[in-house]
């Protein structure tokens, strides 16, 4: 328990010291989280404009950078940006007369081309053969779900056969400390999300995204093997399927049913999202607490 409290305290401290304080942001900057920022025609912002989870509409002058995460960036005909214009997880609408002295950068590295493609896709005059409710799209989703389920089973069995003791320690950690696994996994997930946002504020930080996501995926997959095995142990399986491999396969297939709920839409999607969040957090927490299965936690 002392290790758990130390880990939680460390994560909270890191999260607090990573957030910029008002004095650090400066009076010359405009920083907003969850609400829109507008720089009107004739306005002159001496610092940067940073918006997270909302839109930014710039039609004046910004002497620093403009960074938008999770929202739309609009550069009007009178917009002048002395630094860079960066946007992540949102569209860019840039007028032909808008001026950006630095680089215009997006997640794909070609924001202008992506914006033109997006504008064409949103045009009511253009239609595609694959709609949101088309049969081809539904079949594609089912095929993707089946392929991901098979990959989960195969990778889980490979991990079980290669590192049986680590897999056993992961299962014991989930069974002995489900609450601690969920708590630590939630804190780690929130900390990683915050870290990705902070890295997204700089162009160089984008280079670290693939490495962090890859490492997180490995930790999640390792922990998920223990969660699936623990889940399979509690399913009413026939005697012929009893055993570690059978429990793992049954638990992985049961977990994959959340994917079908997700595709069903409506309240089922919300339920599936909650289930995926809880299972994912418990998987990451079990992997962290057990040192990737190096030792059981809670026993």
C-alpha positions, -999 to 999 in steps of 0.1 A, spaced: 0 0 0 29 23 7 41 18 -29 7 26 -42 4 58 -22 39 68 -33 31 62 -70 -2 81 -68 14 111 -50 42 112 -76 17 112 -105 -3 140 -89 27 161 -82 40 157 -118 6 167 -131 5 198 -109 40 211 -118 34 204 -155 5 228 -158 15 264 -166 6 289 -139 -9 323 -148 25 340 -141 42 316 -166 16 321 -193 20 358 -190 -5 387 -195 4 389 -231 -7 354 -240 -43 341 -245 -47 306 -231 -81 290 -229 -94 255 -221 -129 246 -232 -141 279 -245 -135 298 -278 -110 325 -284 -114 352 -310 -88 377 -322 -109 403 -340 -99 425 -369 -75 452 -357 -65 434 -325 -29 428 -317 -19 400 -294 17 404 -283 21 368 -271 8 333 -281 -27 320 -285 -33 285 -271 -67 269 -271 -75 233 -258 -109 217 -265 -125 246 -283 -122 267 -315 -99 297 -323 -109 324 -347 -81 347 -357 -86 378 -379 -61 401 -363 -24 399 -355 -7 374 -332 30 381 -326 36 346 -313 23 311 -321 -13 299 -325 -19 264 -311 -53 247 -312 -58 212 -297 -92 195 -302 -109 224 -320 -111 243 -353 -85 269 -362 -99 297 -385 -75 323 -400 -95 351 -415 -84 373 -444 -69 399 -421 -50 374 -399 -13 377 -394 7 352 -374 43 360 -367 51 325 -354 37 291 -362 1 280 -367 -4 245 -352 -36 225 -348 -43 190 -336 -75 169 -338 -94 197 -356 -98 213 -390 -80 244 -404 -98 270 -424 -73 295 -437 -83 324 -460 -61 331 -490 -51 365 -477 -41 352 -443 -4 354 -435 16 329 -414 53 338 -411 63 305 -396 51 270 -404 15 258 -407 16 224 -391 -9 196 -383 -8 161 -371 -4 148 -407 23 173 -416 2 187 -445 -26 208 -429 -34 228 -460 -40 197 -482 -61 181 -454 -82 212 -451 -89 213 -489 -99 176 -488 -121 183 -458 -138 212 -475 -145 191 -505 -159 163 -484 -182 187 -466 -196 201 -499 -232 191 -503 -226 187 -541 -203 157 -535 -215 123 -524 -196 91 -519 -207 55 -524 -200 46 -488 -223 63 -464 -224 62 -426 -251 36 -426 -240 17 -457 -237 -21 -458 -201 -19 -469 -191 2 -439 -210 -21 -415 -193 -51 -430 -159 -34 -427 -165 -26 -390 -174 -62 -383 -144 -75 -402 -121 -51 -383 -137 -61 -350 -132 -98 -358 -95 -92 -368 -88 -73 -337 -104 -100 -315 -83 -127 -332 -51 -106 -327 -59 -102 -290 -64 -139 -285 -32 -148 -305 -10 -123 -287 -25 -133 -253 -17 -169 -259 18 -160 -271 24 -140 -240 10 -168 -218 32 -195 -234 63 -174 -234 60 -158 -199 36 -180 -179 48 -168 -145 44 -131 -155 9 -138 -168 1 -156 -135 13 -126 -115 -8 -102 -135 -39 -124 -129 -32 -125 -92 -27 -87 -91 -61 -82 -108 -79 -107 -85 -62 -95 -53 -63 -57 -59 -90 -48 -85 -96 -14 -69 -60 -5 -67 -54 -16 -103 -83 6 -115 -72 36 -95 -35 35 -105 -45 27 -142 -68 57 -142 -42 80 -128 -15 68 -152 -39 72 -182 -49 107 -171 -12 116 -167 -3 102 -201 -32 122 -217 -19 154 -200 16 146 -211 5 142 -247 -14 176 -246 17 193 -232 39 177 -259 14 188 -285 21 225 -276 55 222 -294 63 209 -328 92 188 -315 69 172 -290 50 154 -318 80 132 -324 75 116 -289 39 108 -295 45 75 -314 70 62 -288 46 70 -259 16 55 -276 36 24 -285 49 19 -249 13 25 -236 -1 -1 -260 25 -27 -248 17 -20 -212 -20 -22 -218 -18 -54 -238 4 -71 -211 -20 -61 -184 -50 -71 -205 -38 -107 -206 -42 -109 -168 -76 -92 -168 -89 -116 -195 -76 -147 -177 -92 -135 -144 -124 -128 -163 -124 -162 -179 -119 -180 -146 -153 -166 -135 -172 -176 -166 -193 -208 -166 -170 -228 -189 -173 -265 -195 -146 -287 -180 -130 -294 -213 -121 -256 -216 -109 -252 -181 -73 -242 -178 -52 -211 -182 -54 -210 -220 -91 -217 -220 -98 -190 -195 -77 -165 -214 -95 -172 -247 -129 -170 -231 -121 -138 -212 -106 -122 -244 -138 -131 -264 -160 -117 -236 -140 -85 -236 -143 -83 -274 -181 -82 -270 -177 -46 -259 -167 -39 -295 -201 -51 -308 -218 -30 -282 -198 0 -294 -210 -5 -330 -246 -9 -319 -250 28 -312 -272 47 -287 -269 38 -250 -250 6 -259 -221 27 -271 -219 47 -239 -220 14 -219 -193 -1 -241 -172 31 -237 -175 29 -199 -166 -8 -199 -135 -2 -222 -123 26 -200 -126 5 -168 -110 -26 -183 -82 -5 -199 -75 13 -167 -75 -20 -147 -51 -35 -173 -27 -6 -171 -29 -5 -133 -22 -42 -130 8 -40 -153 22 -11 -133 16 -25 -99 31 -59 -108 61 -45 -127 48 -60 -160 41 -93 -142 75 -94 -125 59 -99 -90 23 -102 -77 8 -72 -59 -16 -75 -30 -7 -111 -20 
